[in-house]
Amino acid sequence: MFENQGSPFRKLVAGVNAQVPIKNGVMTPYINFDNAATTPPFISVVNRIIDFSQWYSSIHRGTGYKSKASSEIYDSSRESVLNFVGGSPDKDCVIYVKNTTEAINKLSNMYKDIYGGGVILSTSMEHHSNDLPWRNKFRVDYININKAGRLDLDDLEKKLSFYRKSIRLVTITGASNVTGFKNPIHHIARLTHKYGARILVDGAQLVPHSFIDMKPHCSPEHIDYLVFSAHKMYAPFGIGVLIGPRATFEKCPPDYKGGGTVDLVTHNYVKWAKLPDKEEAGTPNVMGVAALVESINILSSIGMGYIDEYEKRLTEYAANSLSNIPDIELYYAAEKNFDKVSIIPFNIKGLHHSQTARILSDEAGIGVRSGCFCAQPYVQKLLNVSLMEIEERKRGILKNHPGFVRISFGMYNTFDEIDVLALMLKKIVSNKDRYIKEYPL
């Protein structure tokens, strides 16, 4: 039903009708297919920031009316966040950070303070942000992927059984930012809890596109920790979220110390503030929180199921359109039995991914992303990059990194925009020799 109309959500998003200059100097409508990196803001989010700015003030310690109003907005926001993802207000704590990367780093610092060492099970499909923060603090082992690019759940259980009591955490992406594949987080949670460990879900790509339920703490499918970023869910004002059990966060001192984190200080004594203040040093990003709550309100009013269904239609339509173009190599785009978010990686035979991305931008005003998307180990496995090739890149012999062109849809994208993309890709394929000369590596 969607194909015969524009996006029913397009009017909600700022900048969708922006015109940009292309190589020949002509202005053309900008098509943004890079939503997995950052989404544009909802118009209502922008308006909310403008409206709130006249009341914006310092929070918690100010006695003026504006300070009290700002404090109320900031403090009440945590309930909205927990309701959106099925958190438990009586047991979970919402800690605000800058983004998903900082949230994972913060949790890794906490775990180092609490446990000192042990094993972290990550996966071979993670964003660097859910891999690198753990490496200098714990022994990290990686759950394999299978030939289809999906997480190998048999390998997960083997590693859970092998490490048993030394596992501190299983940390997985909810949805890959490379292939879009969703992981069965509740099944993985059940397995993880069976072996006495906890689970962290990187929800950066999942939360903006699909309904997620952390489930009650008594459920074996409960998600212990969840992290995500507002800038990927139409609220780009620099706020991220770390959700987890209060009992964990109360066990260690804050990793950032200073204003707002203390209850009592002398020259030789510190009593830390209660949660969540203890973990939010300095002046908080109240504007970012106001934007996040407004975004949550919009997404909730539409319904995540409706958004998910529309974006799946876009993804299927794009996969079908691109599969009919000669020399287009689609990766994991038409796997109908696989649940995924709206991401398609592809390449054009004979063109480096960076060349394709530049041509799309310069010639048609289409914004995509190319490269490894901060997930180099996953991309290396998907492309079967040899150890010899990796070694040559370490030594600087090979300069141009392997990778993909990635198109990623938001709720405001349209089928007509996909048609423009397909037409431009046909033009590139038909004029490949010319473009190779015009866009040298």
C-alpha positions in Angstrom: 0.0 0.0 0.0 2.9 2.3 0.6 4.4 2.2 -2.9 1.7 4.4 -4.4 2.3 7.3 -2.1 5.0 9.4 -0.5 6.2 8.7 2.9 3.3 9.2 5.4 6.0 10.6 7.8 7.8 13.0 5.5 6.1 16.1 6.7 7.4 15.4 10.3 11.1 15.8 9.3 13.1 18.9 8.8 15.1 19.5 5.6 13.5 16.9 3.4 12.9 19.4 0.6 16.4 21.0 0.8 18.1 21.7 -2.6 21.9 21.1 -3.0 24.3 22.0 -5.8 25.7 19.1 -7.9 28.7 19.0 -10.1 27.2 20.8 -13.0 26.1 23.7 -10.8 22.4 22.8 -10.9 20.4 22.7 -7.7 18.7 19.4 -7.0 16.6 17.9 -4.2 18.9 16.2 -1.6 18.3 12.6 -1.0 19.6 11.3 2.3 20.3 7.6 2.4 22.7 7.8 5.3 20.3 7.5 8.2 22.3 4.8 9.9 24.9 7.4 10.7 22.6 10.3 11.7 19.0 11.2 11.1 17.7 14.7 10.4 15.6 16.2 13.2 11.9 16.0 13.6 10.4 19.5 13.0 8.6 19.2 16.3 12.0 18.5 18.0 13.4 21.7 16.5 10.3 23.6 17.6 10.5 22.1 21.1 14.1 23.3 21.5 13.1 26.8 20.4 10.2 26.9 22.8 12.2 25.4 25.7 15.2 27.8 25.1 13.3 30.7 26.8 12.9 28.6 29.9 16.3 26.9 29.8 18.4 27.3 33.0 20.7 25.4 35.3 19.1 22.4 37.1 18.9 20.9 40.6 20.7 23.6 42.5 19.0 26.7 41.2 16.0 28.2 43.1 14.6 30.4 40.4 11.5 29.5 38.5 13.4 28.6 35.3 15.8 26.4 37.1 12.9 24.5 38.7 11.1 24.2 35.4 14.3 22.9 33.7 14.9 20.5 36.6 11.4 19.1 36.3 11.8 18.5 32.5 15.2 16.8 33.0 14.2 14.6 35.9 10.8 13.5 34.5 12.4 12.5 31.2 13.8 9.3 32.6 10.3 7.8 33.0 9.6 8.6 29.3 12.8 6.8 28.3 12.1 3.7 30.4 8.5 3.5 29.2 9.7 3.7 25.6 12.0 0.6 25.9 10.2 -1.4 28.5 12.6 -0.6 31.4 11.7 -1.0 35.1 11.5 2.3 37.0 11.9 0.6 40.3 15.1 -1.3 39.4 16.6 0.4 36.4 18.5 3.7 36.2 18.8 6.0 33.2 22.1 7.7 32.9 22.6 10.4 30.3 25.8 10.6 28.3 26.8 12.1 25.0 26.2 9.1 22.7 26.3 5.3 22.5 30.1 5.2 22.4 30.4 7.1 25.7 27.7 4.9 27.3 29.6 1.7 26.5 32.9 3.3 27.6 31.2 4.3 30.9 29.9 0.8 31.5 33.3 -0.8 30.7 34.9 1.5 33.3 32.2 0.5 35.9 32.8 -3.2 35.1 36.5 -2.8 35.5 36.0 -1.2 38.9 33.6 -3.9 40.0 35.2 -7.0 38.6 38.8 -6.1 38.0 39.1 -8.7 35.2 37.4 -11.7 33.5 36.0 -12.4 30.1 33.8 -10.2 27.9 32.0 -12.0 25.0 31.6 -9.6 22.1 30.8 -10.6 18.6 32.5 -10.4 15.2 29.8 -8.1 13.9 30.2 -5.2 16.4 30.7 -1.5 15.8 34.2 -0.6 17.1 32.4 1.2 20.0 31.2 -2.1 21.3 34.6 -3.7 21.0 37.5 -1.3 21.7 36.3 -0.1 25.1 36.6 -3.6 26.5 40.0 -4.6 25.2 42.2 -2.8 27.6 40.2 -4.0 30.7 39.2 -7.6 30.1 40.0 -10.6 28.0 37.7 -10.3 25.0 36.5 -13.2 22.9 34.3 -12.9 19.8 31.2 -14.9 18.9 31.6 -16.0 15.3 29.4 -15.2 12.3 28.1 -17.8 9.9 28.4 -17.9 6.1 25.2 -15.8 5.9 26.7 -13.0 7.9 24.5 -13.8 10.9 25.6 -14.4 14.5 26.5 -18.0 15.1 24.3 -18.9 18.1 25.9 -22.3 18.5 29.3 -20.7 18.9 27.8 -18.3 21.5 26.6 -21.2 23.6 29.9 -23.1 23.2 31.8 -20.0 24.5 29.3 -19.5 27.3 29.9 -23.1 28.4 33.6 -22.9 28.0 34.2 -19.7 30.0 31.2 -20.2 32.5 31.9 -18.3 35.7 34.6 -16.1 34.3 32.2 -14.3 31.9 31.4 -10.8 33.1 29.2 -9.7 30.2 27.9 -10.7 26.7 27.8 -7.5 24.7 26.0 -7.6 21.3 24.5 -5.2 18.7 20.8 -5.2 18.5 21.1 -4.6 14.7 24.2 -4.4 12.6 25.1 -1.1 11.1 26.7 -2.9 8.1 24.1 -5.5 7.0 21.1 -4.4 9.1 20.7 -7.9 10.5 18.8 -7.9 13.8 20.1 -10.3 16.5 17.6 -12.3 18.5 18.4 -10.4 21.7 15.8 -12.1 23.9 17.0 -15.6 22.9 20.6 -14.5 23.5 19.5 -13.0 26.9 18.0 -16.4 27.9 21.2 -18.2 26.9 23.4 -15.6 28.7 21.4 -15.8 31.9 21.4 -19.6 31.8 25.2 -19.4 32.3 25.1 -16.8 35.0 26.2 -13.8 32.9 24.5 -10.5 31.9 23.8 -9.0 28.5 24.4 -5.5 27.1 22.5 -4.6 23.9 23.9 -1.8 21.7 20.6 -0.4 20.5 22.0 2.4 18.3 20.6 0.9 15.1 17.7 -1.0 16.7 15.9 1.5 18.9 15.1 4.1 16.1 13.6 1.5 13.8 11.9 -1.3 15.8 10.0 -1.8 19.0 12.3 -3.0 21.8 11.3 -4.4 25.2 13.9 -4.8 28.0 11.4 -7.1 29.8 11.0 -7.4 33.6 14.1 -8.3 35.7 12.4 -11.6 36.6 12.3 -12.7 33.0 15.1 -14.9 31.7 14.8 -12.8 28.5 15.5 -9.5 30.4 18.0 -7.1 28.8 20.3 -6.1 31.6 21.9 -3.1 29.9 20.7 -1.0 26.9 22.5 1.9 25.2 21.4 4.1 22.3 21.8 7.6 20.9 19.2 10.4 20.2 21.0 11.6 17.1 20.0 8.4 15.2 16.3 8.9 16.3 15.6 12.4 14.9 16.9 14.3 17.9 20.4 15.4 17.0 21.3 17.5 20.1 24.0 15.4 21.7 22.4 13.0 24.1 22.9 9.3 24.7 21.4 6.8 27.1 22.8 4.1 29.3 20.1 2.0 31.1 20.9 -0.7 33.6 20.2 -1.9 37.2 20.7 0.5 40.0 22.4 -2.2 42.0 25.3 -2.3 39.5 25.8 1.4 39.2 25.8 1.8 43.0 28.8 -0.5 43.4 31.5 1.8 42.2 32.6 5.5 42.2 31.9 7.6 39.1 34.4 7.5 36.3 33.9 11.2 35.8 34.2 13.2 39.0 33.3 16.8 39.8 30.3 19.1 40.1 27.0 17.3 40.6 28.5 13.9 41.5 28.9 14.5 45.3 26.9 14.8 48.5 29.7 15.8 50.8 33.3 16.8 50.2 36.2 17.6 52.6 40.0 17.6 51.8 40.2 14.0 52.8 36.6 12.6 52.4 34.1 12.3 49.6 30.5 11.0 49.9 29.1 10.4 46.4 25.7 11.6 45.4 22.8 9.2 44.8 22.0 7.8 41.4 21.8 9.0 38.7 23.5 12.3 39.8 26.7 10.4 40.7 27.2 9.4 37.1 26.4 12.7 35.4 29.3 15.0 36.1 29.1 18.7 35.3 26.2 20.7 33.8 23.9 18.2 32.0 22.6 18.5 28.4 19.1 19.6 29.3 18.4 20.7 25.7 19.4 17.3 24.4 17.1 15.6 26.9 14.2 17.8 25.9 14.8 16.9 22.3 15.0 13.2 23.1 11.7 13.2 24.9 10.0 15.0 22.1 11.4 12.4 19.6 10.1 9.6 21.8 6.7 11.2 21.9 6.5 11.4 18.1 7.8 7.8 17.6 5.4 6.5 20.2 2.4 8.3 18.7 3.2 6.8 15.2 4.0 3.3 16.5 7.3 1.6 16.1 5.6 -1.3 14.4 4.2 1.0 11.7 7.6 2.6 11.1 9.3 -0.8 11.0 6.8 -2.1 8.4 7.2 1.0 6.2 11.0 0.9 6.3 10.9 -2.9 5.4 8.9 -2.1 2.3 11.5 0.5 1.3 14.3 -1.9 1.9 12.6 -4.7 -0.1 11.7 -2.3 -3.0 15.3 -1.0 -3.1 16.8 -4.5 -3.1 14.5 -5.5 -6.0 15.3 -2.4 -7.9 19.1 -2.7 -7.5 19.2 -6.4 -8.2 18.0 -5.8 -11.7 21.0 -3.5 -12.5 24.0 -5.2 -14.1 27.3 -5.1 -12.1 25.6 -4.2 -8.9 26.7 -6.6 -6.1 24.2 -6.7 -3.3 25.2 -8.0 0.0 22.6 -9.6 2.3 19.8 -7.4 0.9 17.2 -10.0 -0.2 17.3 -12.4 2.7 13.5 -12.5 3.2 13.7 -14.9 6.1 16.1 -12.7 8.0 14.8 -9.9 10.2 16.7 -6.7 9.6 16.6 -2.9 9.8 16.6 -0.7 6.7 20.2 -1.0 5.6 21.6 -2.4 2.3 25.3 -2.7 1.5 26.4 -3.0 -2.1 29.2 -2.4 -4.6 29.6 -1.8 -8.3 32.0 -4.2 -10.0 35.1 -2.3 -11.1 34.5 0.7 -8.9 35.9 1.3 -5.4 33.1 2.0 -2.9 34.5 5.5 -2.3 34.2 6.3 -6.0 30.6 5.2 -6.2 29.7 7.3 -3.1 31.4 10.4 -4.5 29.7 10.0 -7.9 26.2 9.7 -6.3 26.8 12.8 -4.3 28.4 14.9 -7.1 26.1 13.9 -9.9 22.8 13.3 -8.2 22.8 14.9 -4.7 22.4 11.5 -3.1 24.1 11.1 0.3 25.3 7.6 1.2 28.1 6.2 3.3 31.0 4.1 2.1 33.8 2.2 3.8 33.7 -0.2 6.8 31.3 1.9 9.0 33.5 1.5 12.1 33.1 -2.3 11.9 36.3 -3.4 10.2 36.5 -7.0 11.6 32.9 -7.7 10.4 33.5 -6.2 6.9 36.8 -8.1 6.6 34.9 -11.3 7.3 32.0 -10.5 5.0 34.4 -9.7 2.1 36.8 -12.6 2.9 39.8 -10.3 3.2 42.9 -12.5 3.7 45.3 -12.2 6.5 48.0 -11.4 3.9 46.0 -8.4 2.6 45.4 -7.2 6.2 49.2 -7.4 6.9 50.0 -5.5 3.7 47.6 -2.8 4.9 49.3 -2.6 8.2 52.6 -2.1 6.4 51.1 0.6 4.2 51.6 -1.4 0.9 47.8 -1.3 0.1 46.2 2.1 0.6 42.5 1.8 -0.4 40.5 -0.1 2.3 37.9 -2.6 1.2 34.3 -1.9 2.1 30.8 -1.3 0.8 28.5 1.5 -0.2 25.7 1.6 2.3 22.2 2.9 1.8 20.1 3.3 5.0 16.6 4.5 5.1 14.6 6.6 7.5 10.9 6.8 8.0 10.7 9.9 5.7 12.4 8.4 2.7 10.3 7.5 -0.4 10.0 5.0 -3.2 10.5 7.8 -5.7 13.9 8.6 -4.1 14.9 4.9 -4.6 13.9 5.2 -8.2 16.2 8.2 -8.6 19.0 6.2 -7.0 18.4 3.2 -9.3 18.4 5.5 -12.4 21.7 7.0 -11.3 23.3 3.6 -10.6 22.3 2.5 -14.1 24.0 5.6 -15.5 27.2 4.9 -13.5 27.3 1.3 -14.7 26.7 2.3 -18.3 29.5 4.9 -18.2 31.9 3.2 -15.8 35.0 3.8 -17.9 34.4 7.6 -17.9 33.6 7.7 -14.2 36.8 5.8 -13.4 38.8 8.5 -15.1 36.8 11.4 -13.6 36.9 10.0 -10.1 40.4 8.6 -9.6 41.3 7.0 -6.3 
